Amino acid sequence: MFKTNWLIERITGQALGQFSQKHIFAPLGMQSTCFRENHSLPIKHRATGYGHFPLRNEGPGSDQFDMGEATHFTCTNELELTGDDGVWSCIEDLALWYQNLSANRLGQGRPELIERYLIPGRLLDGASTGYAYGLCVGTRNGAPFIDHRGWTCGYVAVCEHYIEERLSLFILSNTSRLLPWEYTGRLRAILRDESKQPSTPVASVSSYILSKMERACVTGSYQCPENAYVWQIADVEGRLRVTVNGLDEVELLPREKHTFLHP
């Protein structure tokens, strides 16, 4: 993403946030969407994020601690990003952005850019990654759809869009305790008569069932040497849940015995 920022600034003389505001957000009427390039500037109608994690009770000089009972804590985000986690928006503006995938107002109605935007990447063996330019791409009941999910600092979001039907489903939450994709699955089942279909994107459907012993083998705490993040994996009623730095809880989906995806 930093290369993208650098290229846009070099070609246009504008930072990515300025360029996006002038050529994307404003033309589409997205009045409550922005890149947060200055953390000291207020964001109108911003909701406070709440993480759900246990309070650590660690004794001085001890490597043992009691995680205690999980509770909600206020999460703060003072990052100044123009890439991952950097866009602040709302339901109404997201609807405008997804509408543009069908109408392509920014491209004067021409379909070429949108078609290219939705082409998924390929691995070296030619297999599809199921991930295009920032969006998961797949089909359900033969209908093409795009999807993305995200979470950071207590905020959780899921966006689904069915291209041919021009149907969009959005759920935004300011607590990491809520798993909104479970609710979009229920909505989709009603609107598209998919009561027997999985509630996760095709690219994220679990294809392997872990035994109780296999789940026990992967539970625990893991530290990433690249960024010092601590991943905690727990077995919750037969489903693996992971928290990163004790903040955001999501489900791990097993693809193989030692291979997992997260929504």
C-alpha positions in Angstrom: 0.0 0.0 0.0 2.9 2.3 0.7 4.0 1.9 -2.9 0.5 2.9 -4.0 0.7 6.0 -1.8 4.1 7.0 -3.3 3.0 6.4 -6.9 -0.2 8.5 -6.5 1.6 11.3 -4.8 4.4 11.3 -7.4 2.0 11.2 -10.4 -0.7 13.6 -9.1 1.1 15.7 -6.5 -1.5 14.7 -4.0 -1.4 12.3 -1.0 -3.7 9.3 -1.3 -6.2 10.8 1.1 -6.5 14.0 -0.8 -6.7 12.2 -4.1 -9.4 9.8 -2.9 -11.4 12.6 -1.4 -11.4 14.5 -4.7 -11.8 11.7 -7.2 -13.7 9.0 -5.2 -15.4 10.0 -2.0 -16.8 13.4 -3.1 -18.0 12.4 -6.5 -19.9 9.5 -5.0 -21.4 11.6 -2.2 -19.5 9.8 0.5 -19.6 12.7 3.0 -18.6 10.7 6.1 -15.6 8.8 4.6 -12.0 9.7 4.9 -8.4 8.5 5.3 -7.2 9.3 8.7 -3.9 11.0 8.0 -3.8 13.2 11.1 -4.9 11.4 14.3 -5.5 14.8 16.1 -8.3 15.7 13.8 -11.8 14.7 15.1 -14.0 12.3 13.1 -17.6 13.4 13.2 -20.1 10.8 14.7 -17.2 8.4 15.5 -18.2 5.4 17.6 -15.9 4.3 20.4 -14.5 0.8 19.9 -14.7 -1.8 22.6 -12.5 -4.9 22.8 -13.5 -8.0 24.7 -10.7 -9.8 26.5 -9.6 -11.0 29.9 -7.7 -8.8 32.3 -4.2 -10.1 33.0 -3.2 -10.5 36.7 0.5 -11.0 36.4 2.7 -11.1 39.5 6.0 -9.1 39.6 8.9 -11.2 38.3 6.6 -14.1 37.4 6.0 -15.6 34.0 2.7 -17.0 35.2 -0.5 -15.0 35.2 -4.2 -15.5 35.7 -6.1 -14.3 32.6 -9.2 -13.6 34.8 -12.7 -13.1 33.5 -13.2 -11.6 30.0 -14.7 -8.1 30.0 -15.1 -5.1 27.7 -12.5 -2.4 27.5 -12.4 0.8 25.5 -10.0 0.5 22.6 -8.2 3.5 21.1 -6.9 3.9 17.6 -4.5 6.8 17.1 -2.9 5.4 14.0 -2.3 7.6 10.9 -2.7 5.3 8.0 -3.7 5.5 4.4 -3.7 1.8 3.8 -5.0 -1.1 5.9 -7.2 0.1 8.8 -6.9 3.7 7.4 -10.4 4.3 6.0 -13.2 5.5 8.3 -16.7 5.3 6.9 -20.4 4.4 7.7 -23.2 2.3 6.4 -24.7 4.9 4.1 -21.3 5.7 2.4 -20.5 2.0 2.0 -23.8 1.5 0.1 -22.8 4.4 -2.2 -19.4 2.8 -2.8 -20.9 -0.6 -3.6 -23.5 0.9 -5.9 -20.6 2.2 -8.0 -19.4 -1.3 -8.6 -22.6 -1.7 -10.7 -23.1 1.8 -12.1 -19.4 2.8 -12.3 -20.1 6.5 -12.1 -16.4 7.2 -11.6 -15.6 5.5 -14.9 -18.5 7.1 -16.8 -20.3 3.8 -16.9 -17.6 1.9 -18.7 -17.3 -1.7 -17.3 -13.6 -2.3 -18.1 -12.1 -1.0 -14.8 -14.7 -2.8 -12.6 -14.2 -6.1 -14.4 -10.5 -5.8 -14.0 -10.9 -4.8 -10.3 -12.8 -8.0 -9.6 -10.4 -10.5 -11.2 -8.8 -12.6 -8.4 -5.1 -13.3 -8.2 -3.5 -16.5 -9.2 -1.0 -18.7 -7.5 2.1 -20.1 -9.2 0.2 -23.3 -10.0 -2.6 -21.3 -11.6 -5.1 -21.8 -8.8 -7.3 -18.8 -7.9 -6.6 -17.1 -4.5 -10.2 -16.0 -4.3 -9.0 -12.5 -3.5 -9.1 -9.7 -6.0 -8.0 -6.0 -5.6 -9.0 -5.8 -1.9 -12.1 -7.9 -2.1 -12.9 -11.6 -1.8 -14.6 -12.9 -5.0 -16.7 -16.1 -5.3 -20.0 -17.6 -6.3 -22.9 -18.9 -4.3 -25.7 -20.9 -6.0 -24.1 -19.8 -9.3 -24.4 -16.1 -8.4 -21.2 -14.0 -8.4 -20.6 -12.0 -5.2 -17.9 -10.1 -3.5 -17.2 -9.9 0.2 -14.9 -8.4 2.8 -14.5 -8.6 6.5 -12.3 -6.7 8.9 -11.6 -5.9 12.5 -9.3 -3.5 14.4 -9.3 -1.9 17.9 -12.8 -3.1 18.8 -14.4 -2.4 15.4 -15.8 -5.2 13.3 -17.3 -5.0 9.8 -18.6 -7.3 7.1 -19.7 -6.2 3.6 -21.3 -8.5 1.1 -22.5 -7.6 -2.4 -24.3 -9.7 -5.0 -23.3 -8.3 -8.4 -26.2 -9.4 -10.6 -28.9 -8.7 -8.0 -27.3 -5.5 -6.8 -27.9 -6.6 -3.3 -25.6 -5.4 -0.6 -25.5 -6.5 3.1 -23.5 -4.5 5.6 -23.1 -4.8 9.4 -20.7 -2.6 11.3 -20.0 -3.1 15.0 -18.0 -1.2 17.6 -17.5 -4.3 19.8 -15.2 -7.1 18.9 -17.5 -9.5 20.8 -20.0 -9.4 17.9 -19.4 -11.6 14.8 -21.4 -9.7 12.2 -20.9 -12.3 9.4 -23.2 -14.6 11.3 -26.0 -12.1 11.0 -25.4 -11.4 7.4 -25.7 -15.1 6.8 -29.2 -15.0 8.4 -30.2 -12.0 6.3 -29.0 -13.6 3.2 -30.9 -16.8 3.9 -34.1 -14.7 4.1 -33.5 -12.5 1.1 -32.0 -15.1 -1.2 -33.6 -18.3 0.1 -30.3 -19.8 1.1 -31.3 -21.4 4.3 -29.1 -24.4 3.5 -26.1 -22.5 2.3 -22.9 -21.7 4.3 -22.8 -18.3 6.0 -19.1 -17.7 5.0 -17.6 -16.8 1.7 -16.7 -19.7 -0.6 -13.0 -18.8 -0.2 -13.3 -19.1 3.6 -15.4 -22.3 4.0 -13.8 -24.8 6.4 -12.9 -28.0 4.5 -11.5 -29.9 7.4 -13.0 -31.0 10.7 -10.6 -31.0 13.7 -10.9 -33.6 16.4 -10.9 -32.6 20.1 -7.3 -33.7 20.4 -6.3 -31.8 17.3 -7.9 -28.7 18.6 -6.1 -29.1 21.9 -2.8 -29.3 20.1 -3.1 -25.9 18.6 -4.6 -24.0 21.6 -2.3 -21.7 23.5 -0.3 -18.4 23.0 1.9 -17.7 20.0 4.2 -14.7 19.5 4.9 -13.4 16.0 8.7 -12.6 15.7 8.1 -10.0 13.0 5.9 -7.6 15.0 5.7 -9.1 18.5 2.0 -9.6 18.3 0.6 -12.3 20.6 -2.0 -14.7 19.2 -4.1 -16.6 21.7 -6.1 -19.6 20.4 -8.8 -21.1 22.5 -11.3 -24.0 21.9 -14.8 -22.5 22.5 -17.5 -25.2 22.2 -15.6 -27.0 19.5 -14.6 -23.9 17.4 -11.2 -22.3 17.5 -11.2 -18.7 18.5 -8.2 -16.4 18.2 -7.5 -13.0 19.7 -4.6 -10.8 18.7 -2.9 -8.9 21.5 -6.0 -9.7 23.5 -8.2 -7.4 21.5 -10.2 -8.8 18.6 -11.8 -12.2 18.6 -12.4 -14.1 15.4 -12.8 -17.8 14.4 -10.1 -19.9 12.8 -11.3 -22.1 10.0 -9.3 -25.3 9.4 -8.4 -26.1 5.8 -6.1 -28.9 6.8 -4.7 -30.3 10.0 -2.1 -27.5 10.3 -3.5 -25.0 7.9 -6.1 -22.4 8.9 -7.9 -19.4 7.5 -9.6 -16.5 9.3 -12.7 -14.6 8.0 
